Amino acid sequence: MTSPTNMPRLWLRSLDFAGPAVPQTASFYEELWKLEVVARGNDGVHLRGSGSEPYLVGLHDGPRHGLVRISFGVADRAALQAAHAALRAAGARVLGEIAQITTPGGGIGFELLDSDRRVLRLCTEVAAVQPTGAEDAPRKISHVVLNSTDLDGALKFYTETLGLKVSDWSENQMVFLRCGSDHHSIAFNRADRNSINHVAFELGTIDAFMRGIGRLKNGGYPVNWGPGRHGPGNNPFAYFIGPSGFVVEYTTSIQQIDEATHQPKVWKRTPEDSDRWMTAGPPSRQMRTAMAGDPDPGWPE
């Protein structure tokens, strides 16, 4: 696979995941996580946040827990066409032509496979929605962390093929990648299986972050790890295990990268660098098990 020369800037839009009876967990995301259902039907349940994206999460029924797709936005039709051509020329496994999208917001896009056979969608002309102004609701997906049996292959694909940049490392265990000014939109954890590690949702303020922790606790979902503040990304964190077993995180105030001055750093995997506030303690065995996720074989060969 060669490196494409005409890849546009991407941004993280939404994530769809599936598992047995996963759509039945929508009430958790609506009532406690504070997302809003915008579509419910045979294609699952789609929920938006308080920002302008028409949906952040799609919940789908399936035989095993795992990803359906990760969606990235591009600026316009010309950028999408350039990305489609560049990825094909680079030897990426593009799954089809540019076509209409039927998920909330519509638009046009195409799908491709990453190095672990996860489905990625690049899309544009998606109809934005009016931000709600609800401070206690997540306004966007901050980042997704994926477990990979081939971290080096994932790093090569996402940097050389998709054009993301390395922000930092956590020793040789994790790599944090950005596609904009946020410290990371996607990260990879070296593991014995391909799976979802966790998905992080951004709240607008530290007060909203703390109120979210209280809301989940009072709703029967105590924090499984946190609150604390990570070294890489400098973001506050609070992790929860949702009703279908996926790990979801509240975060806020992630580090903003200055492209002119930033140099990637290798962080030590010490308690002080994992949690700069030293309030959270180490993740429990239950949290580590949930973050390992169910093995996800990805797109069938």
N, C-alpha and C positions, 0 to 999 in steps of 0.2 A: 504494500500500500504506500503510495506516494503522498507527500504533504500538499494539500490544496493551496492554491495561491489567491483565491477569491472568496474566502469565507467571511460573511458579515458578522457583526456583533450579535450575540445571542443574549436572551435573558430568560430566567426560569419562570414559567407561567403556572403550571399545574402538574399534578401527579394523580394517576389512576391506579388503584390497586384492587386486588381481588382475593377471595378466599371463601370457604364454606360459610354461607349466611352473612357475609360481610355487609350487604345492603341493610340488614336488620340492625346494624350498629349505628345507623344514621342519627338516631335520637341522642346518642352520646355526643356526636359532633355538633348537633344542632343545639341541644339544651345546655350542655356543659362547656364544650369547646367554643361555642358561640359563632359557629358558621351558620349560614342560611341556606336551606334547600331551595334550589332554583329549578330542578327538573327531577322527576321520579317516573320511571317506566321500565320497560323491558331491558333497557341498556344500563340499568342501575340507578343510583342516586348521585346527583351532582350538587355540590355545595360551594357557595361563594364566601368570601371574607368581606371586610369593610372597605377594601380598595376597589380599583377599577377593573380587575380581571373578572370575567363573567363566571368563572368557577375556579376554585383552587384544588378541590379533591373530588374524584369520582370513585364511588364504591360499587364494586361489581361482584356478582356471585361467580365462584369458580371452584375447581376441585382442590386447589392448593393455595396457600397464602403466598402472594408475590406481586410483582409489578405487572400492570397492564401496559402502561407507558409513562414516560416523562416527556412533558411538552415544553419546548422552548419557543420564544417569540423571536421574530426578525422584523425589521423596520417596515418593509413594504414588499410589493410583488417583485420588483426588480431584484431586491436582495434575496428573496426566496428562490427565484429562478437561478441566480448566480450560485447560491449554496447548493441547489440540486445538481447543477452541472459540475461544480467543483468537487462535490463528494463522489459523484459517479466517476469522474476523471481520476480521482485519487484511489479508486478501487474499493470504496466503502460499499457495504451491502444495502443499497437503496431498495426499498420494497415496492416502489411503484412510482407513477407519475404524480405531479401536483394535481390535487383534486379538492373538491368541496369537502368541508368538515361538518359533521352533524352534531357535535357536542355543543353545549351552550356557548353562544357567541358566534358560532359559525366560523366563516373565514375559509381560507384555503391553506393547504399544507401537504406534506408528504412525510412518510415514515422511513426509518432506517434502523439498522441494528448496530449496537456498539460492540466492543470487543468481547463482551460476555453474553452476547445475543439478547440484550435487553432492547426493548423497542423505544426509540426516541421519535418524537414528532417535532418538526420545524413548521411553524405556521405564521400567517399574517392576515391582515384584514379581518381580524377578530373584533367583534363589536364590543367596545368598552362599556362598562356600566357605571352609573353614577356612584361615587364613594358614599357610604352611608354615614360616615362621621362617628360611628360607634367606636369609642376609644377602647372598650374592653374586648372587642372582637379582633381576631388576627387580620392584618391587612394584606399579608401576602405569605407565600411559602418562602421562608428565609433560605433553607437549604435542605438537601437530602443527602444522607450518608449511606453508602452501599458497601456491603461486604463483597470482597472479590478474591477468588483463588489466584488471580493473575493481576495484582496491583500494577506491576510494571507495564503490562499490556494495556490496562485501562488508562494509565497515565499517558502513554504514548498516543492512544487513540484520541483522548479528550483534548490533549494539547496540540498534537501535530495535525490531527484530522479536523477536529471541531474548533480549534483555535482558542481554547481556554488557557488561562495562565496559572502557574503555581504560585500560591500565596505563601504557604508554609508547609513544613513537615512536622509530624509528631514522631521523632526518631525515624526508624524505617518501617513504622507500623501504619501510619496514616499520611495521606497527602490531601491538602486543601486547595481546591481550584476555584477560580473566579471567572466570571464572564462580564462583570461590570465593576463598580466600585466596592460592592460588598466583599468582605474578606473571602468568603466562599459561598458558592451556590450549590456545589456538589463536592463531596469528599469520598475517598475510598479507604477502606480499612482492610488490611491484609488478613485473610481468613481461610478456613478450610471449606467454605461453601460460598456460592453466589446467593445473596439474599439482601433484603432491606434491613439495614441497621436501625435507622430512625428517620423521621421527617420532622423538621423544625418549622414552626410558625412564628412570624414576627408580630409582636405587639408594639404599639406606638410609644409607650412610656414605661418606666420602671414601676410606676404605680399600677398601671394596667397589668403588668407582669405579675406583681404581687397579689393583686385582686384575683387574677386568674388562678393562681395557686390556691387561694382561699376558696374560690368557687368549686374547684375540682375536689379539694379536701372535704368540703361540706356536702358534696354530691356523692361521696363514697369512693373517690379515687385519690388516695394520698399520694404525695410526691414519692416516686420510687428512687429518684436520685436528684438532689438539689434542695433548696436553691444554692447556686454557686456561680462562679464566673470563670470561664475557661481562659487559658493562656492564649492558644491560637484562636484569633478572632476577637478576643477580649469581650465576649458576649456573655451576659447572664444566662443561666440555664436552669430549667426544671423539667425533668423527664417523667412521663407517665406511661403506664402500660394500658392501652385501650382495651375495650371489651372483646375485640377480635384478636388480641395478642400483639398488634403492631405497636411499636414504641413511637410516641409523639412527644414533641418538646415545645415548650414555650420559651421564646427568647426575645431579646430587644437590644437595640444599640450596638449592633455588630460593627466591628472595626471597618472604617472606610479607607480604602487603599489609595494612596497618592502614587500614580503610575510613574511620576518623575523621580521619586526618591525610594520607593519600596524595594527592599531586598529580601527574598525568601529566607526564613530562619528555620533551623532545626530545633524544635522544642524538646526538652527532656520529658520523659514519661514519669514525672515525679508527682506526688500529691500537690506540691506547690504550683506546678505548671498546669496540672489538670484542673485545679480549682484555686484561683488566685485569692479568693476570699477565705478559703479553708473552712467553709461552713458545711459543705455537703458530705464530706467523708467519701470513702470509696464506693463505687457502685456495688449493689448487693448481688448475690448469686442469681436471684430472680431477674434482676435487670440485665446482667450479662447474658443469661439464657435467652431472654426476650430479644436482646440486641443481636444475638447470633442469627435469629430468624429461621424460618423454614427454608430448606434448600430450594432454590428457584432455577429450574433448568432453562428458562428463557424461551425464546422463539424456537419451535421444533425444527430440527434439521430436515 
